[in-house]
Amino acid sequence: MIYYLAIFLLSAATLLLELALLRLFAVQQFYHFAFMAISLALLGAGASGSILSLQSAQRAAADRPLSAAWLCLGFGTSTAGAFLIINYLPFDSFSIAWDRRQVLFLALYFLAAAAPFIFAGLVVGRELMLAGESGGSHRVYGANLLGSAVGSLGSLPVLAVLGGEGATMLAAVMGATAGLLFVLHGRAVRSRQSTAAGTLLAILVLGGLWLAIQRPSFLALRLSPYKSLATLSQSLDARHVLTRWSASARVDVVESSTIHIMPGLSLLSQAPLPPQVGLLLDGDSLMPINGVAPDSAQAAALADAMPQGIAYRLRPGAHTLVLEAGAGLDVLLALAAGAQSVTAVEENELVVEAVRDDYREFTGGLYSDPRVTIVDQSGRVFARQPQTQSPDVLVVALTDPHRPVTSGAYSLTEDYTYTVGAFGDYLDVLTDGGLLVITRWLQTPPSESARTFGMLAQALRAAGHDPEQQIIAFRTLRTMTFLASPQPFTEAEMATVRDFLQARSFDAVYFNGIQEEELNRYNVLPEAAYYTLFQDVLREPQATYENYRYDIRPAVDDRPFFFHYFKWRQTPEILATLGMTWQPFGGSGYFVLVALLLLVLLASAALIFGPLLWRRRGFGAGGRVSVRYWRLRVLVYFAGLGLGFLFIEVPLAQRFILVLDEPVTALAVVLFSVLLFSGLGSLTVPRWRLPWALGALVLLAALYPLLLEPFAALALRLPPATRIPLTVLILAPLGYFMGIPFAGGLRIVERYDPSLVPWAWAINGSFSVISAVLAVMIALSWGFSAVLWVGAAAYAGALLALGLIPAPGASAAQT
């Protein structure tokens, strides 16, 4: 029992470390790095399998528990070391295109982060290899999956309490504790080495616990100098006054006189800007906390000079719903413009606490105002709740910063706030004459605004409306604001809009009946590019999307990547300007995925075929055709499993963000569900005929894309407390059958050639790395359903390979 508990605990530590690194990378660097945390974990498993392939079973069995204990010590120390290297290495993603040292730093960055996963993979892979001699590998694999499941779900409270730094140290402690359990399991082996291992592990446990709880200053996470928090902190009077962690975000507050954020404010405005405090999410996404009372004359003057002010001219005394309210700018503007009530929906409780509690007096009690109702939920989920009251004005707040479209640094960000389905939900919840107000940043050439316009048009058409008569668009110097309504705008309303725009020097871009002389009047551009593009989107949407320079197709729930605009035809331009723009990776953010795919392909090839070339006399007898054929079948089978598992797991984690509100929560719950039931499937593998289990898995994987949309529609109407257990329940059948093929395949390999067990572990891990990258690339272009169907095809390929593997009882020579 102690033995399996040690494997369980080490596996839990590994998943906790993976999710802690994901959060640390997201805060310290950019979203690409957060995504790479998963790849590093899988690469470690593949590398460990290749290392074990070069080791004989007799050598691995020598002093088995002690060796596992030393490897656990390696996991714990490398985890702490990896954090220090990541934190103190002077890596600069902005200068990598011209500073060759940064390539070396990046390699060290990821090698350090991969090291703990190699140690953990060595322990699990080694135990799989040795347990295979007694037919017990499925129990080891089951303990590995169950521990991973608990580690993934347990990461949520750990991250909330200890933050990213403390969670990393706790993972090291858990790994060291697993090592102590291995020492205890092998207590019959008395030696100086076991005493030394136990002593070092105990020191690591105690020291790691102190670091996790105390979090001394040298552990404080150092951010990229290009993060907003790092830049803002350079101001002469900047005071970093608050840092708080939750499972899904880190919130920082900086006080400085240099903060002036009022996106879209008319250049003609005479209203003085209020003092502002900067609130940041994950070291970026700077939002202002405004030091002005909502009932003051200053606030009223500001509200009248902002683009959102038109909504309250058209709907005076409105009941307003603000989605993604953030630090409350749009809540302030609504109250100052005369809204009768405001419901502010903000899913990050730390943001609400900072505004409501820490800065209550500064904001004039904005989030404590009796007219304001705070809802801790994502805006998309709230709009689907059956008890939601229909507002007169629904504002989708602009809380994210301006991001150059050419960088692609946020291409991988899933955002269910901006999809055609979301806009349809917002229009449905409005009163009959209600207004939907959306403001986005201007980009050159048009991208965010064009996609938003196309999504509004598609959502209106889907509801049976005429977008030509029910959309208004106008721009300021840096923003574009859209108004949409379930009803056509009247002539009187259009007269009000024209007067409002003229008085504030806002440029009309589109509305029904717009005249050429009304275009491009104040913030003059070389041509009326926005109007021309919007007209094309209305008249010939598909042809426009196909021929446009960027990918501006409407984002949908199956492909919710609002910030992804890359097309392959941009490649020559990106390569020509590589290193000439001050952006992450020289302005070629999407190509990070391409480069990562090439790297993992090379690494996987080395990890899979390296052992074959190194040990030509291993893995069977000589070079007989039958033996080579047997290896090929093993390769195809476990490659299909590695591809299929991540092709299913990754899109499910992304798809369930819609249901579970937050990306980290969705990832943790999906990983928990899939790994938990996969572990149960592994433990029960002797009860199944493997072809039948694989066939059921292929069928389920093919059907799930058809079930996700109706499931989401049902789940979004349920209370939050029921959505997590319902998610676990819906994923249970798929997860259960996903745990059977690997354990079942190992049983076959154990029967014919146990020396291939670590190689199978390497194949599975290496192809999992490939599929983790490919899954995201496929989803960006074709959506999550396509990825799931590719996963079903990968499992089908494994099923075909299984049909070629000889039945139990055949001799190795007959293969």
N, C-alpha and C positions, 0 to 999 in steps of 0.2 A: 504493500500500500504506500509506504514511504517513497518507493521508487517512482510510482506513477504520479504521486503528489509533486515530486521534484520536477518531472517533465511538465506537469500542469502549470506549476508556478513559473518555470522558465518561459514557457509559451505565453503566459499572461504578461510577463515582463516584456517580452518581445513586442507584443501588440501595443502595450502601453507606450513603449519607446517609439514605435512607429507613429502613433497618433500624436505623441508629444513633439516629435520632430516635425510633423506636418504643421502643427501650430507654431513652432519656433521658426520654421522656414517662412511661413506666411507673414509673421511679424517682422522678422529680421530682414528678409529680402522681398521677393515678389511671388506671385501665385504659382509661377512655374516651379519654384523650388518646393513649395508645399506638395505639389503633385509628384515630384521626384522622390519624396520620402517613401512612397509605396514601392517604387521601382528599386530603391536601394535595399529594402527589406527582402524583396524577391531575389534580387541579384545575390544577396548573401546566402540564401538557401541554395541557389544554383552552384555558387562557388564551393560551398561546403560539400556538396555531393561530389563534385569533381575531385576535391582533395581526398575524400574518403575512397573514391574509386581507385586511388593509387596505393591504398593501404590494405593489407590482407586482413581477413576476418580474425585469424589467429593473433595477429599483432594488436588489433583493436580490442580483442577480448582480454588482453593482459591487464590486470589491475583495473578492471572496468569502472567501478564506482569512483576510484581516485582520479582517473583520467577525466571523467565527466565533471568532477569537482574543480579540477584545474581549468577546464574549459569555461565553466561558469564564472570562475574568477576572472578569466579573460574577458568574458562578456561584461561583467561589472566594471572592471577597470577601463576597458575600451569605451564603454558608455560615458563614463565621466570624462575620459580623455577626449572623446569625440565632441562633447559639448564645449570643452575649453578651446579646442582647435577651431570649431565653427564660430565661436564667440570672438576669438582674438585674431584669427587669420585675416590679413588685410585684403580680402577679396573685393573687387569692384566690378560689378557686372556692366557698368556703363563704359568702362575703358577696355573691355576685353578684346574689342575689335582692333585696337592699335597697341595695346600693352601686352606683349607676349608672356610676361610674368603671370598675368592673370589666368592664363590657361593652366599653368602649373598650380596656382592657388586653387583653382576650381577642382582640379584633379585631387589635390590633397583634401579639399573640403568634402568631396564625396567619398573618397577612400576612407577617411576617418569616420564618416557617418555609416558606411557599409560594414566596418569592422565588427561591431557588436552582433550584427545579424549573421556574419560568417561564423562567429563562435557559437551562437545559438543554433544555427543550422548544423554545425558539426556535432553538437550534442544529440539533437533529435535524429539526424541522419544516421549517426553511429549507432544509436539505440535501435533504430529501425533495422539496420543491417544485422545486428547481433540478435535481436528478438526474432528475426526471420528463421533462425536455425531451429527454434521451437514452435514456429507457426504463430507467434504472438505479435507480429508487426502491426496488425490492425488495432491492437489494444494501445500500443505506443502512439500510433497515428491518432487514435481517438482521444487519448489524453492530451496530445498536442493541440488538436482542434478545440476541445472543450476549454482548455486553458486560454487559448487565443480568444475564444468567444467571451470569456469572463474579463479578460484584459481589455478588450475593445469596449465593452459596456462600462467597465469600471473606470475607464479613462475620463468619463464625463465628470463625476464628482472629484476625481483626483485633480484634473486640470482646473476646476473651479476653485478648489481649496488651495492647491499648492502652486498653481500657475505652470507655465511651460518649463521653467528652470527646475522647480521642485519636482514636477512629474518625471523629468529625466533622471534626477537623482534617485527617486523612488524606484524607477525601473532597474537601476543598478543595484539597489538594495534587494529587490525581489530576485534578481538573477543570482546574487551572492547567497541569498537564503536557500535557493534551489541547490546551490553547490554544497551548503552545509547538510542538506537532506541527503545528497549523494554520499557525503562522508559518513553520515549516520547509517545509511543503507549498507555501506561497506565496512561497518565497524569491526567485523571479524578480521579485516586486513589492518594489522597494527604496524605502523612504520613511521619513521621520522617524516616522510613525505605527507602522510595523512594528517599528522599533527601540524605540520607547517601549513598545509592547505587549509585546515580548519581554522587555524589562528588568523591567517590572512583574510579568509572569508569573513570571520567574525569582526575583524577590524574594519573591513569594507562595509559591513552591515551597519555598524555603529556610526562610522564616519559619514556614510551616505544618508542615514536618518537625520543626523545633525544638520547636514547641508540642505536636505529637503525641507526641514521644518524651519530652520533659521534663515536660509537663503541669504548668506552674507553678500556684501556689496560686490565682490569680485565675480559673483555668479550673475549679476544683473546683465540682461541681454543687451548687447550692443547692436544697434540698428544700422542698416545701410545709410551712408551719408545723404542719399537721395530720397530717403523717406521723409515725408512731411514733418514728422516729429523731430528728426535730426536737424532738418533745415531751420525749423521754427526755433529750436533750442539755441541756435546761434545768435539770436537777437540779443542786443545788449541788456535789455530789461526782462528777458524771458525767465519765468519761474515755472519749473516742472512740479506741479503741486499734487498730482494724483496719478496713481497707476493701479488698476484693478484687472484681474483676470476672471474670465468665465470659461466654460468649456468651449465656447464658440468664438470668443473675441477677447482682445485686450483693449481696455479703455484707458487713455491718458488725457490729462487736462493740463494745458499750458496757459499761463497768464502772460500777456505781452501787449504793449501798446501798438505793436506793428500789425495786429490782426484786423483786417478790414474785408469782410466777406458779405456781399449783398448782390448775388448773381441776378443780372437783368435790370438793375436799378437804372432809371432814366438818367441820361446825362444832363437833363435839364432840372433835375431835382435840386431844390434848395434846402432840403431837410438834412440836418447834421447826422452823421452816422453815430450810432450809440457805441459806447465802449463794448468790446467783445472779448470773450475768452474762447480759446481754441480747444475743442474736444476732438480726439482722434481715435479711430478704430484701427487696430493692428498697426499702429504707427503711421497711418495714412488716413485718407478720407477725412480731411479736416472740415469740421462743422463749427459754426459760431454759436456760442451761448450769448445771447444779446442782453446787455444791461439796460433795458428800458421797460417800463411798465406798459402792459397792453392797452390801458385806457388813456395813456398820455397823448398829448397833441403831437409829439415827435413821432410816436409809433403810427399815428393816423396819417401823418404826412408821408412817412416811408411807405406805408401800405398803398397809398394812392399813387406812388411813383413806381411801383413794382408791377411786372407783367400780370401777376395773380390778381391785381386790383380790379381788372375788368370783370372777373367773375362776380364780384360783389356789387358792381355797377349793374350787371344784368340780373342778379338775384340778390337784392338787398335783404338783410336780415336772414340770411341762409342758415340752415342747419348743415354744417360742414363736416366732412369726413376727410382727414389727412392720413394718407398711408405712408409708411416709412418716415414717420415724423422726425426722427433723429433728435437733434438738440432743440427743436421747436420753432424754427424760423417761420414756417408756414402756419403754425398754430398762432404765433404772435401776429402775423399779418392778417389772418382771418378775424381774430378778435378786434384788432385795430380798425379793420374795414367794416365792422358792424355785424359780424356773424352772430346769430342768436345763441348757437352752441357749437362746440367743436369736439369731435371724437378723434383723439390722436392715437394712432396705431403704431407702436414701435416694439419690435420683437426683442431688442437688446435691453434687458432690465437694468444693466449697469449704466446705460445712457440715461434712462429715465431717472435713476437714483441720483446721478450727478446733477441733473438739472433741477429735479424736484427738491432734493435734500441739501446737497452741498452748495448750490447756487440759488436757493429759494429767494433770498432777499435781493440778490443781484438782478434777477429776472422779474422782480415785482410779483413773485408768486405765480409765475406762468403755469407751471404744471400742477399747482394747487388751486387754481382758479375754479370756482364752482361751476363755471360754464364749460369747463374742460373735463372730458372723461378720458382717462388713459387706459389703453388696452395693450397688454403684453402678449403680442401675437404678430405673426407676419401679416402684412396687408392682404396678400392673396388669400390666405386662409380665412381672415376676418370677412372678406367680401363674400365668401361662400357660406358663411354661417346663416342658418335660417332665421335666427333672431335679430340679425342686423337690420337696423332701421334705415329706410331709404333716405339718403341725404339730398339736399338741393344742389350742393357742390361737392364734388369728390376731387381732391388734389393728390396727385402722386408727387411727393416732395422730391426736389433735387438735392440729395444729400451726398452724392458721390462727386469727387473732384473731376476737373477737366483732364482727360487722358488722350494724348495724341493718337489718332487712329493709326498712324504709321508704325507705332511701336509694337502693337500686338501684345503688350504686356499683360492684358487682362482678357485675352481671347478665351482662356480656359474657364473663366468665371461663369458659373451657372446663375441665372437670375430669372426666377419665375415671376417677378414683378412686371417684367417687360416681355410679354408674349401675347400672341393673338388671343389665346384663351383667357389670359388675365384681363386684357382690355374688354373682352366680351363680358367677363364677370363684373367689371366696374360699370359698364353701361347698363347691365341688367339690374344692378342694385340701386341705380339712380331713380329719383322720381321722374314722372313723365316729361317734365320740362327741365330736368336737372342738367348740370354741366360737369363734364369730365375735363380736368385741367392737368396738362402734363408739360413740364418744362425740361428741355434737354440742352446740352452744350452744342454750340456750333462747331463744326469741324470743316476743314478744307482739305480736299473736296468734300461735299456733303456726304455724311454717312449716318451718324446717330439720328439726325432729323429725318433723313430719307427713310430709314428703317421704321422709325416711329410713325411717320405718316402712312407708310404702306400697311403697318399693322393695324392702325386705326381704321383705314379704309376696308381692310379685309374683315375686321371684327364687325363693322357696321353692315357690310354686305351679308355676312353670315347670319345676322339678326334680321335681315330683310329690309334694311334701310338704304338710303341713297347717300353715299359719302360725299358726293359733290355738293350737296346742300346742307350737310351736317358737320362739316369740319371747318374750323378757322385756324389759320397759322400766321404768326407774325414773329419778327425777330428783333432783338436788341443788338447791342454791339457784340455780345458773346453768347447769347442764348436764343433758343427758339421755343416759343410757347404754342401749344395746341389746345383748342377748345373743341369738344365734341359733345353732341347731345342726341338723345333718342328722337328728338323732334327737329325738323328743319328750322333754321334761324329765320325770324321774321324781318321785315324791312326795318321796323323800328329798332330791333336789336342790332341790325347791321349799321344803322346810323349811329347808335351809341358806340359801337366798336370803332367806327371810322373817327369819331370825335376823340375817343380815348387815345387811339394811336397817334393822331396828329398832335395832340396836346403834349405828348411825351416823346415825340420823335422816334416812335417805334415803327419799323418798316413792315407793312403788310406783305405777306408772302402768298397766302391763298385764302380765298373764300368765294362763295358762289356770287358771280357777277363782278368780280374784281376787274378793274380797268388797268390798262398798261401804264397809265400815268401815275397810278397808285403804288407801283412797284419801285423799289430801289431809290427811295427819295432822300433818306437821311444818312444812314450808314452805308454809303454808296459802294457797291461792288462793280467790277468790270462788266458784269452781265447779271441778269436776273436768273442765276443758275438754279436756285432753290425752286422758284416757281416753275421753270421749264421741266425740272426733274419731277416735281409733284404731278404736273399735268401728264407726263409720260407714265407715271405709276398708276394714275387713274385710268388712262386709256388703254395701255398695253402693258400690264404689270409683268407678265412672264418675260416678254421680250426685253423690257427695261432691265429686269434683274439679270438676265442672261448677258446683256451687252455692257452693263455698267462696269466701271473700273474696279469697284469693290463689291464684295458679297453683301448686298443690302436686302436679301430676302427676309421676309418677316420671320422673326423668331417664334417658335411654337413650343408647346410643352414637351414635345418629344425631342426638340433641339433648342434649348433655352439659352443659347449663347449670344446674348444681345451685343456683346462687345467684340465679337469675332467677325472681321470683315475681309479676311484674307482670301485672295484667289491666286491660283497657281500662275496666272498670266502676269502677276506682279513680280515674279521671281527675277527677271533681268534687272528691273529697276531697283529692287532691294539689294541685289548683289553689287550693282554699280554704286550705290550710296552706302554700302556697309562700312561702318566706322566713321561716317561723316555726320552723323546725327547724334545728339546728346540724349540717348535713350538706352534702356537696357539692351545689352547685346548688340549695340550699334543700330538699333531700329529694325531688327529682324526677329521679333519675339516669337512668331509662329515657327520659325526655323529652329528654335530650341527643341521643339518636338521632333523635327526631322533629324537634327543632329543626334538627339538622344536615341532615336530609333536606330540610326546607323551604329552608334556605339554599342547598344545592347545586342544588336545582331552580331557584331564582331565578338563581343564578350561571350555571348551565348555559344557561338560556334567554337570558340576556344574552350569553353567549359564542357561542352558536350563531346567534341571530337578529340580534345587534348588527351584525355585518359586512354582513348582507343589507340592513338599513335604512340603514347608513352609505354603502354603495356600491351604490345602486340600479342604476347603469349597468354595474356589474361583473357577474361571474358569468354571462356570456352576453349575448345581445342583448335589450335593452329589457325589456319586461314581457310578452312573448309567452306564451300559455298553455303552449306546448310547452316553453319554457325553465323556467317555474315547475314544470311537471310533472317535468322532469328534476331540478331541485333537490330536489323532494320525494322522489324515488326515491333520490337520493344521501343525503339526510337519513335515510330509513328504513333504508337498507342499513348505513351506518356507525353509526347508533344501535344497530341490532341487534348489530353486532360489539362495540361498547363495552359494552353490557349483558351479552352472552353471555360475553365473556372473563372478567370479574370474577365473574359468577355461577358460573363453573366454578372459577376460581383460588381464590377466598376459601374456599368450603366444603371444597375439597380440602386447603388448608393447615390448616384446623381439624380435618378428619377424620383427617389423617395424624399428628396429635399422638399419637394412641393407639399408632401403630406405631413412631414415632421418639422417643418418650419426652418430648421437650421442645417447647414452642410455638415458640421461636425456631429451633430446629433444623428442625422440621417446615416452618415458613414458608420458611426458606432453601433447603431441599432441594426443596420443591415449586416455588418460584419458579425455582430453577436448572433443574429438569427441564422445566417448561412453557416457560420462556423459551429455553432451549437448543434444544429441538426445534422450537419456533415459529420461531426464527431459521433453522434448517435448512429448515423448510417454506417460509419466505419466500424463501430463496435458490434454491429449486427450483420456484418458482411458474410459470415459463414452461413447465414440463413437464406442467402440470395443466390440465384443463378445469375452470374455477372451479365450475360447478354440481355437478360430480361430487365435488370436494373438500369443498364445503359440505355436500352430502348425507351424505358419510361422517362428517363432523364431527357433524352432528345425530344420526346413528345412534349414534356412540360416546358422545356426551354423555348420551343417553337410557339407554344400557346400563350406564354406569359405576356408578350408584347400586346396581345389582343385584350388581355385582362386588366392591364395597368390603368388605362384611361377610365373605364367604369369604376375601378376600385378607387382611384383618386377622387372621382366625382362623389362617391359615397363617403369616403373618409373625411373629406373636407367639410362635410356637414355635421361631423360628430365632434363631441367635446375633446379637448387635447388629451385627457387622461385615457381615452379609449383608442386613440390612434396608434400609440406605440404597441400595445398588445395585439391590436388588429394587424399591424405590419408584421409582427413576429409570426402570427398565425398564417398569414397569406404566404410568407416565405418558407414556412416549415416544410411543405412537401418537396419543393425544389431543393432546399438545403439538404434535406435527408438523402435524396438520391445523388446529390453532388459529392457526398462523402463516401459512397460505395466504390466507384471505379478505381480510385487510386489504391485503396487498401486491397480491393479484390485483385487488381493487377499485380500488386506486390506478392500476393499469395502464389500466383502463377509463376512469377519470376523466381521466387524462393524455391519452388519445386524443381525447376529446371536448372537454374544457375544462380545461386545466392550471391555470387560475386557481382552480379549486375544490379543489385538492390541500390547501392549508393549512386550508381550511374543513372538509374531511373529517377532517383531523388534530384540529381543534377538536371536531368532533362526537364522534369516537371517545373523546377524552379526557374530555369533559364527561359523556357517558353512562356512562363507566367510574366516574366519581365517584358518580353516582347508584346504580349497581349495587353499588358497594362498601358503601354504607350499607344499601340494600335487602336485600342478601344476608344481612347479619347479622340484620336485623329478621325476615326470613322464617325463618331458621334458628332463632331464638329461639322461634318459635311452632310451626313445622311440621317443622323438622329439615333436615339437610344434603341429603338426597335430594331434597326438594322444591326446594331452591335449584338443584341440578344440573338438574332437569327444567325449571325455568323458564329456565335458561341454554340448554338444548336448544331450547326454544320461541323464545327470542330469535334464535338462529342460524337457526331455521326461518323466522322473519320476514324475516331478511336474505336467505335463499334465495328467498323469494317476491319480494322487491324486486329481486333479481338477475334474475329471469325477466322483469321489465319493462324492465330496462336493455337498450338496443339492442345487437345483436351488432356486433363490429368491422366497420368498412366503411360503416356508416350515417352519414349526415351529422348534424350537430348539429341541423339544422332538422327532421330526421325524428323527433327524440326527443319 
